[in-house]
């Protein structure tokens, strides 16, 4: 099986290159993410977390440096439908049913000559996987925010991607729904072991979900410190009662305060 590990080498992003006041968003980013690893990015607002995710997802190019996924480029991975993207807003097409929204990317990738994985689940299987059984024929406006995000996750999984890139996917949800979605994501990751790069502002969420948490400094964003999360899996609501969980969240809080002062 081809590796889906992510290698980020010397990445720098400068906005407004050639202008009178260019802004350096990212500086000297070096990060290796192993195949099947779950890594979260945290840090102050404006530190470049989402920018780094855009570079990895080929939504923008770096000013300097490189990103490879396995032995290929993010652009080729995107073309082949091997990158699954989930954002803060579900961005479902309002005129399509949930089933058709989930199948949309599969149709688009096939239509432009990309490779659709033969291991991909059917739409009905994906609907069941994310807990939306019975809602395939509904439209986005008929679903709650949490259900829409479930549909967006199913859509991202429709091509059986090697890598999931997630930019604050639960930020717009209420606390209870956000909590449920976190455990749903862990359940799905435990089953398929996709490589995941996850952006969040919640330190507790990052610790609960991740194998490692990467703390970035204020702009220009650099990697300040990487935390190994030594909590046993599978993780449950009781994980939050573990002394190690609280210790890790406190350490992250201290380091975050340090990079903000």
RADAZI-V102294 format. One record per pair of residues at least 6 apart in sequence whose C-alpha atoms are under 6 Angstrom apart, sorted by the first residue. I is the first residue (numbers start at 1). J is the second residue. If there is no record, write none. Layout:
i	j
I	J
I	J
This chain:
i	j
3	35
3	70
4	35
4	69
4	70
4	162
5	33
5	34
5	35
5	69
5	70
6	32
6	33
6	68
6	69
7	32
7	67
7	68
8	30
8	31
8	67
9	30
9	65
9	66
10	28
10	29
10	30
10	65
11	28
11	29
11	64
11	65
12	26
12	27
12	28
12	62
12	63
12	64
13	24
13	25
13	26
13	62
13	63
14	23
14	24
14	25
15	22
15	23
16	22
24	220
25	48
25	219
25	220
25	221
26	220
26	221
27	220
27	221
27	222
29	222
35	195
36	193
36	194
36	195
37	195
38	195
38	196
38	210
38	211
39	197
39	210
39	211
39	212
39	213
40	197
40	198
40	199
40	206
40	213
41	199
41	214
42	200
42	201
42	215
43	215
43	216
44	218
47	218
47	219
47	221
48	221
54	60
55	61
58	74
58	75
79	114
80	114
80	115
82	161
82	162
83	161
83	163
84	156
84	161
84	164
85	156
85	164
85	165
85	166
86	166
87	166
87	167
87	169
88	168
88	169
90	148
90	149
90	152
94	140
97	137
97	138
97	139
98	136
98	138
98	139
99	136
102	155
106	159
116	159
120	159
120	160
126	154
127	133
130	150
162	194
163	194
163	195
163	196
164	196
165	196
165	197
166	198
167	199
168	199
168	200
170	178
204	249
211	229
212	227
212	228
212	229
213	226
213	227
214	226
215	224
215	225
216	222
216	223
216	224
217	224
217	259
